[in-house]
Amino acid sequence: MAEAAQALLPAHSVKLVYPAAKDLLGTLLHIEMESAGLRTDGLVEALDASATAACSLVLDSNGDLTGGVSDMSIVEGLEGERVSAACYST
């Protein structure tokens, strides 16, 4: 959604605030956001984070959800002040 919004606005107008760890997925997220023209200053590193949030869904041929798995444990280490700072910094 952030990338779609960014396509309609001047470069670096959209800031996605998202928890990211210093792992392979977090690094990939940072690289892909930069290449899409998105700001990366909204990526918030959670304290004691071992893995960036990930979700994998399984859809059938009709597009209906049949299963999935996710790891969202990173949000447990988020501090409200860090998220607020990322939201309201310019």
C-alpha positions in Angstrom: 0.0 0.0 0.0 2.8 2.4 0.8 4.4 1.7 -2.6 1.1 2.4 -4.4 0.7 5.6 -2.5 4.3 6.6 -3.2 3.6 6.1 -7.0 1.1 8.9 -6.8 3.2 11.4 -4.8 6.6 13.1 -5.1 9.6 11.0 -4.2 10.1 10.2 -0.6 6.7 11.5 0.5 5.5 8.3 2.0 6.8 7.0 5.3 6.0 3.5 6.3 6.4 2.9 10.1 7.3 -0.7 10.6 9.3 -2.8 13.0 12.4 -4.3 11.5 15.3 -6.3 13.0 18.9 -6.4 11.8 18.4 -9.6 10.0 18.2 -10.7 6.3 14.6 -9.9 5.9 15.0 -6.5 7.6 17.9 -5.7 5.3 15.9 -6.8 2.2 13.0 -4.6 3.3 15.3 -1.6 3.7 16.8 -2.1 0.2 13.5 -2.7 -1.5 11.9 0.3 0.1 14.8 2.5 -1.1 14.5 1.2 -4.6 10.7 1.9 -4.6 11.4 5.5 -3.5 10.0 5.0 0.0 11.6 6.6 3.0 13.3 4.2 5.4 13.5 6.4 8.5 10.2 4.8 9.6 11.8 1.4 10.1 11.9 1.0 13.9 14.3 -1.5 15.4 12.7 -3.2 18.3 14.8 -3.9 21.4 15.8 -7.5 21.7 14.4 -8.2 18.2 15.7 -11.4 16.6 13.5 -11.4 13.5 11.6 -9.0 11.3 7.9 -9.8 11.2 6.9 -12.2 8.4 3.7 -13.7 7.2 3.2 -16.4 4.6 -0.2 -17.3 3.3 -1.4 -20.3 1.3 -4.3 -19.5 -1.1 -6.3 -22.0 -3.2 -7.0 -21.6 -7.0 -10.0 -19.3 -6.1 -7.8 -17.0 -4.0 -9.3 -18.2 -0.7 -7.1 -18.6 2.3 -6.4 -22.2 3.2 -3.5 -21.7 5.7 -0.6 -19.7 6.8 2.1 -19.1 9.3 3.5 -15.9 10.8 6.1 -14.6 13.2 5.1 -11.2 14.7 7.0 -11.5 18.0 9.0 -8.4 17.1 6.1 -6.2 18.3 6.6 -7.4 21.8 9.9 -5.5 22.0 8.5 -2.3 20.6 8.5 0.8 22.8 5.7 3.4 22.3 8.2 6.2 22.4 10.3 4.8 19.6 7.2 4.2 17.4 5.9 7.8 18.1 9.4 9.2 17.3 9.4 7.4 14.0 5.9 8.6 13.2 6.4 12.2 13.9 10.0 12.8 12.8 10.4 14.8 9.6 
